[in-house]
Amino acid sequence: MFYYRRIRDLREDSDKSQKSIAIYLNMQTTVYQRYERGERELPLWAAIKLAELYGVSLDYLVGRSNK
C-alpha cells in the first residue's frame, strides 16, 4: 500500500476533511489533495506531522508496518 492511500484512509477514518488537514499542515488544500492522489511526494516534515496527528508511526504511514 502506498502512503497516499494510508493518509486518505486515516483522514477518512478520523472524519476529517482535506481542508482541515491542509490547514493543520499550513498548506493549500489543492497541495494536500495532490499528496492524497499520489501526484506529489509527501515531504518528511508533513509525514511526521500526520503521524503525530493520527497517533501512528512513520513506518505505518508509509506502509512498512501494519501496526
C-alpha positions as CSV (number, residue, x, y, z in Angstrom):
1,M,0.0,0.0,0.0
2,F,1.3,3.4,-0.9
3,Y,1.4,6.2,1.6
4,Y,-1.2,8.3,-0.2
5,R,-3.8,5.6,0.4
6,R,-2.9,5.5,4.0
7,I,-3.1,9.2,4.6
8,R,-6.5,9.2,2.8
9,D,-7.8,6.3,4.9
10,L,-6.5,7.7,8.1
11,R,-8.2,11.1,7.3
12,E,-11.5,9.4,6.4
13,D,-11.4,7.2,9.4
14,S,-11.0,10.2,11.7
15,D,-13.8,12.1,9.9
16,K,-11.6,15.0,8.9
17,S,-11.8,17.0,5.7
18,Q,-9.0,17.6,3.3
19,K,-9.3,21.3,4.0
20,S,-8.9,20.7,7.8
21,I,-5.7,18.6,7.2
22,A,-4.3,21.2,4.8
23,I,-4.9,23.9,7.5
24,Y,-3.2,21.7,10.1
25,L,-0.2,21.4,7.7
26,N,-0.3,25.1,6.8
27,M,-0.7,24.5,3.1
28,Q,-3.3,25.0,0.4
29,T,-6.0,22.3,0.1
30,T,-5.0,21.6,-3.5
31,V,-1.5,20.8,-2.5
32,Y,-2.7,18.3,0.1
33,Q,-5.1,16.8,-2.4
34,R,-2.2,16.1,-4.7
35,Y,-0.5,14.2,-1.8
36,E,-3.6,12.0,-1.3
37,R,-3.8,11.3,-5.0
38,G,-0.1,10.4,-5.2
39,E,0.6,13.2,-7.6
40,R,3.2,14.8,-5.4
41,E,5.7,13.2,-2.9
42,L,4.8,13.9,0.7
43,P,7.7,15.8,2.4
44,L,9.2,14.3,5.5
45,W,8.1,17.2,7.8
46,A,4.5,16.7,6.6
47,A,4.7,12.9,7.2
48,I,5.9,13.4,10.7
49,K,3.1,15.9,11.5
50,L,0.5,13.5,10.0
51,A,1.9,10.5,12.0
52,E,1.7,12.6,15.2
53,L,-1.8,13.8,14.4
54,Y,-3.1,10.2,13.8
55,G,-1.0,8.6,16.5
56,V,0.7,6.2,14.2
57,S,4.4,5.5,13.3
58,L,6.1,6.7,10.2
59,D,6.5,3.0,9.2
60,Y,2.8,2.6,9.3
61,L,2.2,5.8,7.4
62,V,4.4,4.7,4.5
63,G,3.2,1.1,4.5
64,R,6.2,-0.6,6.0
65,S,4.2,-1.8,9.0
66,N,0.6,-2.7,9.7
67,K,0.8,-1.8,13.4
